[in-house]
Amino acid sequence: MENLEFLRKLQELGVSFCVSIPSPEGGETHIATPEELVKFPDDPIALYASHYGVSKSQYLSWANEEFSVRCPAKTRKGKRCKAIVKGGYNVEPLRWVELTGEYCVIHGEGLE
């Protein structure tokens, strides 16, 4: 019996496959399908991104920014501001995508 067939049989018998997905609160539980579970070891990021409804690159950017939306403006010294934008602290990935490109309170004034 191949792995996928075995997992499908277990699912039919009532077995659930829980995967912990990183989130701002520490983790969310995703009930994986047998098909997702077979692919998971080779590409866990694909499952994480799919869980949240974003692309892999969006998921990775969100995680790298510590789940918060950071201001893209340049400081006087020419470095990225990195202040968190209003409403952008510890947000879910879809909200992060919506707010990406917004400016912090300091750099947002007069730009509209």
N, C-alpha and C positions, 0 to 999 in steps of 0.2 A: 504494500500500500504506500503510495507516494505521500509526501508531507502534506500537500494541499488537500488531498482526499481524506487523509487522517484527521486534519483539523476540521474539515467540513463535517465529518462524522461526529467528532466531539461536540461541535456546535449544535448539531441535530439532537444530541443527547443532553443539551442544556448547559454545556460548558461555555463560559464567557472568557474572552481574552482581554485583560485590562492592561493598558499601556499608560504609564505616567507621562504626561506632556508638560514640559516646563512652562510656568506662567508667573506673572508678577506675585501671586500669592504663594508660590512654591511649586504647585503642580496641579494639573487637572487630570481626571481619569478619562481616557478614551477607550471605548469598547471597540476593539479591532475586529475586522472581518478576517476570515481565514486568508483571503487574498492579501490583505494588508500585512498580516502577520508573517507570511512567507517572504515578503519583500523587505520587512522592517530591518533585519540585521544588516543588509547591504546599504540601506539608505533611510535611516531613522528621521532625518530632516524632512524628507518628502512626506512622511506621515504627520509630523508635527505641523508643517505648513498646511497640509490638507485639512487637518483638524480645525485650524483657525480660518480657513478659506482664503489664504494668501499664497503667493508664490514662495518658492524656496529662498530666493534672494531677499524678498521682503521679510520673511521670517528671520533669516540670519541677521539682517540689518537691525530689526527690532530687538533681537536678543543681544547683539553687540552694543546697542545703545542702552542696555540694561532696562528694557521695556518702557522707556520714556522717550518723548520727542524732544530733540535738542535743536536749539536755534542754529541756523546755518550761516548767520551773519559773521563777518570778520571783525575782530577786535582792532583797536588802533595799532596793535603790534603785528597785525596781519594773520593772526591765528583764528581758528574757528571759535566762536563764542561758547557753544556747548551748554548754555543755560537752558533749562527746561521751559518749554513754551506753556502758556496758560492752558490748563486742562490736559497737559501731556504727561503727567507723572504716573508711572505704573499703569499704562493703558493696555488694552487688548490689541492684538495686531491690526485688526481692521480700523480701529480708531487711530492707531499709530500711522497707518497709511493715509488716512484722511487729514491728519494734522502735519504730516511731513511737509517741510517747506515753509511752515509758519515761523514767525519770529517771536522772540521773547519780548517782554514788556519794554525793555530798554531799546531794542533795535526795531520794534514794530511801530513805534510812534512816527507818524508822518509818512509812512510808506503806503497807506491806502489811498 
